[in-house]
Amino acid sequence: MPLENILDEPVVCFLQDLHSQGEVIACLEKGLVTEAEEQPGQYVIKEECKKAIMRVAELSSDDFHLDRHLYFACREDRERFCENTQAGEGKVYKCLFNHKFEETMTDKCKDALSTRQKLIAQDYKVSYSLAKACKPDLRKYRCNMDTAMPRAREAKLSYLLLCLEAAVHRGQTVSGECQGEMLDYRRMLMEDFSLSPEIVLHCRGEIDTHCSGLHHKGRTLHCLMRVSRDKGILEGHCQKALQTLIQETDPGADYRIDRALNEACESVIQTACKHIRNGDPMILSCLMEHLYTDKMVEDCEHRLLELQYFISRDWKLDPILYKKCQNDAARICHTHGWNETSEFMPPGAVFSCLYRHAYRTEMQGRRDSSESSEVSSEVVFNLSRDCKTEVQRILHQRALDVKLDPELQQRCMTDLGKWCSEKTEAGQELECLQDHLDDLVSSCRDVVGNLTELESEDIQIEALLIRACEPVIQSYCHEVSDNQIDTGDLMECLVANKHQKEMNEKCAVGVTHFQLIQMKDFRFSYKFKMACKEDVLKLCPNIKKKVDVVICLSTTVRNDTLQEVKDQRVSMKCRKQLRVEELEMSEDIRLEPELYESCRQDIKQHCQNVVFGNAQVIECLKENKKRLTTHCHQKVFRLQETEMMDPELDFQLMRVCKQMIRRFCSESDAKNLLQCLKQNKNSELMDPKCKQMITKRQITQNTDYRLNPVLRKACKADIPKFCQGILSNAKDDNELEGQVISCLKLKYADQRLSPDCEGQISVILQESALDYRLDPQLQLQCTDEIPRLCAEEVAAQEQTGQVEECLKINLLKINSEGCKKEVLNILKESKADIFVDPVLHTACALDIKHQCAAIPPGRGRQMSCLMEALQDKRVRLQPECKKRLQDRIDMWSYAAKVAPAEGFVDLAGQVFTSPAKNYILSMLAMCVLLLFLMGLLCGRITKRVTQELKDRKLGHPWVAPLSKDRKGYIQIN
C-alpha cells in the first residue's frame, strides 16, 4: 500500500518530492513516539499507519543504510566512532548507541538514535540483533504478547525483558547471546529516561523542576530516585513508573546496567570488592557492606542508596534474596512468579512476611503491624537456612538507613520530621525514633518497637554498631558472633565487655544507647523476654517498662527467699536471666530511670564532670551523699541497702576487686563477698585499690545498721531492746548517722549484748579503732577537732589508730562537748576489750603473750590481767606497755571525774567493765565483811545492855499496874 494512503490528515509530513520519503518516515516515527509519551501537541496516528511505520523500522533494523534519515544524520558520527564496524545485523546501530552520550556526537545524530531506541522500546523486533538472539528463548518461554499480563499497555520490550528475566530468576536456561542482548538494552533503558514513555509521561513535572539538564548517562533517573528518596515528593504515578523501570532493567542482577552507579563506584569496586566476579549480583551487597567506611566515596554512596531505595521496595529486585527465598515465599507468603504481582500480597509485604517467620514473631508475641498481617498464619513455618541468611543480610542493609525500610519510612514520616529532622548522620534517625518511642504515633511506635525487638534478638542487624565494635567482637565475642541468628548473645557479650581496652567510644556509646532503649520495654531484651515472658504474664501483668518488670520479679524472688518458700514463683531460667539484667543495670545510673530522674539535678551540681558508665556517677553520688537533695539521698540510700544485701550488684566494688575476689573469695557465696573481702582486707596480698574500696563500703555500713545485713541479723533482738529511743525518733527514709551502732557499742562496753551481736560489735570496734573514718559519730562530732589537734596523724593515713590515740591524749584540749563525749565513749569501750585499743594492744602484745596467754579475750579479761600484772611488783612489764597502761589509768580516772555514773545501773556497769574489777569487788567484799563483823559485835553489846536494863527494872518500886493511871502505870507495894 502506498504510504500516501495510510497518512492521517492531521499529520503534517508532506511529500515534497520522491527523494524525501526518509524524512517523512522520520517525521511519522517522531509522531508515533510523541503519541506514546502523550506530549502536548501530539499527533493521532491510525493503527494501520502505526503498524506500517513499525514494519518499516523493522525492515531497516538489519542495516542502518536502510534508515535514510538516520544514515544522513549520523554519517559523520559513524565515521568517527564506528569506522571499523561492518554494516549488517544491526551492528552499526549498536555501535552508535554505545557512543550516543559522547560529547563529540552531533545533536542531530543523537536525536535520530533516540527515536530509533524509542521504537525498539515499543517493539523489540526493531532491534535486529535482539530479535535474532532471543527468538528461540521467546518461543521456548512463550513470551509473545499476552494482554492478560500486567502492564499490557506498555511497550513490548518490557514484556520481553520481564519474561526472560523471570525465566533466568527461576533458574531456567536462556542463551548467553540473548542474555548479552538483554544486558545491552537494559543498560540502554537505564541510561536514557526518554526511552521509557511512562517516565516521560508521568515524571515530566519532576524532571523540569528538579532534574533538568541531567539527561546523560542515567543521571536524570538517579535524580528522580534521589528526589523520591530524600524528599518523598514524587507523584504516585511517577514513583510507580520508576519502580517499573527498575524491575524491567533489573540492575540488582548486574550493577553494570546502571551506568551512573558503575562510574561512581568503580574505584570502590576495584578496592573493596575486587574478590567478586565482575557483574556478580554480590557486588551490590559488597558495596552496601562498605557503606559509611573509609573505602566508600561520596558519589558512590549517593548513587548506591538511590538505587537501593527502590530495590528495597520489591523483594524480587534483589536476585540473591529471590533465588534463596522464592520457594519459602511461595509456600509461606503465597507469592507468584517473578514478573507477576498480587494485590493480596504486594511486593513490599513479602519481605515482611519472610522476616517474621525467620525470627519467629508469632512465638515471641511481637506486634504484627506489617502490610501483610492479614495473611499471617497461626502456624509458624520455618524458613530454609539459606533464606534465613539472606533475610538477615537484607535487614543488616536496611539498618544502615531508615529510608531503606519502606514500612518504617511510610509509617514514621511525620515523626521523622517532628523529632528527627536534625539527625542526618548514618544511623541517627532510627536512634532518634527509639529515643522518642513514647512520643511516636501508634503505627510508627509499633514498627519501631518491632525493629528494636528484632535488634535485641540479632544485634548484627545494626551494621554500623557491629562495625564500630569489631575489635571487641574479635577479642571477646567471636564465638557468638559467628551464629546465624545470635538470639541476644552478642549484645550480652558486648555489654559484659563494655569496659575492655579494645572498646572504642563509638562502640561504647552504641551499646549504652541500646541498653537505654531496652529499658523502655522488657520485650526489647530478647533473652530476658524469652526467659521470663511466662513469669511476667503471671506475676507482673500490665507492666511494660523493663525496670519495673525487673523490680517486680526481683521483689517476688526476695520475698519467696525470705519466707523460705519451697517452690519459688519465679522460674529458675527467669531467675538466672533476671540476675544478668540486675548486674547490667548496676553499671550505669541511666539504666535505673527512677534513680536517675530523682538525682538529675544533684548530678548536674555535684557530678557534672563525671562520665556515665562504670557506675562512676553512682559512686560520685555516694561520696556526696550528705549534700544531696532529700529525695535523691533517699534513693541512693535504698540503692546502697540493696547493694549491701547483694554485693554483686555493687558494680564498682566488683570491678575494682575483681582479682581479689578470685584470690580470696572464689568459694564464697555471692551474698557474702563483701564480708569475705573485709576479712582479708589487711592481707599483704590485698590490692591497695581494692582495700580502699572495701574501706569505703565499711564507712558506709557503719553509718546505718540497715546497711550491714550481718550486724542487722545478729543484733535483731538487741537493737529494739536497747536502742528503741533512736528508732522511735528516726524516719524510715533518713539515715541514722551511726547512732544505733554507737548505742550498741555502749551496751557492748556494759557487757549486756547477746553473744552474736557482741561478736559483730567487737569486729566493728576493732575496725573503727584502727581507722577513725569507720566511726561516723566520731567523725560527725569531731569534725573541727580532728584537723586542729591531729592533722599530722590524719595526713599519715596509716590507719593504725593514731588519730584516736591523738584525741585521747588531747582530751583536755577538746572544746566540743559532743567530741569529748565520743572520745570518752572510746575510752569506756576500750576497758571492755584490749583489741579495741590498738595502740595499747601493740605496746603490750608481748606481755599479753607472757602474762595473759591462758586468758581468753573479751569482756575486759585481758585488760584486767594486765592491770593486775601492773600492780604486782613481782611482774616486770615492757616499759612501753607499762607507760601506756599508766596513761590509760589516768585517762579513765579523768573520764570518771568528767562523766561520773548517772545512776546505780551505770555505776554497776562501770565497775563490772573496769579493768580493776576484781580489785574493786574484793575491796567491796572486805567492806561488807567488816560491816558484818561490826554488826555482830554491836549486836552482842546491845543485847548485854538490854538485859541489864531489864534486870534493873525488876528491882524498881514501880511495877506494871493492875489499873492504869495517867501515865499507864500504878504504884504497888
Sequence and secondary structure as in RCSB ss.txt:
>XXXX:A:sequence
MPLENILDEPVVCFLQDLHSQGEVIACLEKGLVTEAEEQPGQYVIKEECKKAIMRVAELSSDDFHLDRHLYFACR
EDRERFCENTQAGEGKVYKCLFNHKFEETMTDKCKDALSTRQKLIAQDYKVSYSLAKACKPDLRKYRCNMDTAMP
RAREAKLSYLLLCLEAAVHRGQTVSGECQGEMLDYRRMLMEDFSLSPEIVLHCRGEIDTHCSGLHHKGRTLHCLM
RVSRDKGILEGHCQKALQTLIQETDPGADYRIDRALNEACESVIQTACKHIRNGDPMILSCLMEHLYTDKMVEDC
EHRLLELQYFISRDWKLDPILYKKCQNDAARICHTHGWNETSEFMPPGAVFSCLYRHAYRTEMQGRRDSSESSEV
SSEVVFNLSRDCKTEVQRILHQRALDVKLDPELQQRCMTDLGKWCSEKTEAGQELECLQDHLDDLVSSCRDVVGN
LTELESEDIQIEALLIRACEPVIQSYCHEVSDNQIDTGDLMECLVANKHQKEMNEKCAVGVTHFQLIQMKDFRFS
YKFKMACKEDVLKLCPNIKKKVDVVICLSTTVRNDTLQEVKDQRVSMKCRKQLRVEELEMSEDIRLEPELYESCR
QDIKQHCQNVVFGNAQVIECLKENKKRLTTHCHQKVFRLQETEMMDPELDFQLMRVCKQMIRRFCSESDAKNLLQ
CLKQNKNSELMDPKCKQMITKRQITQNTDYRLNPVLRKACKADIPKFCQGILSNAKDDNELEGQVISCLKLKYAD
QRLSPDCEGQISVILQESALDYRLDPQLQLQCTDEIPRLCAEEVAAQEQTGQVEECLKINLLKINSEGCKKEVLN
ILKESKADIFVDPVLHTACALDIKHQCAAIPPGRGRQMSCLMEALQDKRVRLQPECKKRLQDRIDMWSYAAKVAP
AEGFVDLAGQVFTSPAKNYILSMLAMCVLLLFLMGLLCGRITKRVTQELKDRKLGHPWVAPLSKDRKGYIQIN
>XXXX:A:secstr
  GGGG  TT      SGGGHHHHHHHHHHHHHHHHHT TT     HHHHHHHHHHHHHTSS GGGSHHHHHHSH
HHHHHH TT  SSTTHHHHHHHHTTT TTS HHHHHHHHHHHHHHHH GGGSHHHHHHHHHHHHHTT S  TTSS
STTS HHHHHHHHHHHHHHTT    HHHHHHHHHHHHHHHH GGG HHHHHHSHHHHHHH TT  GGGHHHHHHH
HIIIII    HHHHHHHHHHHHHH TTT GGG HHHHHHHHHHHHHHSTTS TT THHHHHHHHTTTSTT  HHH
HHHHHHHHHHHTT GGGSHHHHHHHHHHHHHHS    TT   SSS HHHHHHHHHHHHTTHHHHT    STTGGG
  SS     HHHHHHHHHHHHHHTT GGG HHHHHHHHHHHHHH TT  STTHHHHHHHHTGGGS HHHHHHHHH
HHHHHHH GGG HHHHHHTHHHHHHH HHHHTSSS TTHHHHHHHHTTTSTT  HHHHHHHHHHHHHHTT GGGS
HHHHHHHHHHHHHHSTT  SHHHHHHHHHHHHHHHHHTT SS SS HHHHHHHHHHHHHHTT GGGSHHHHHHTH
HHHHHH TT  SSTTHHHHHHHHTGGGS HHHHHHHHHHHHHHHH GGG HHHHHHTHHHHHHH TTS GGGHHH
HHHHTTT TTS HHHHHHHHHHHHHHHH GGG HHHHHHTTTHHHHH HHHHHHS TTS  TTHHHHHHHHHHHT
T S HHHHHHHHHHHHHHHH GGG HHHHHHTTTHHHHH HHHHHHT  SSHHHHHHHHTGGG   HHHHHHHHH
HHHHHHH GGG HHHHHHTHHHHHHHSTTS SSTTHHHHHHHHHHH TT    HHHHHHHHHHHHHHHHHHHHS 
  SHHHHHHHHHHSTTHHHHHHHHHHHHHHHHHHHHHHHHHHHHHHHHHHHHHHTSSEE  SS  TTS EE  
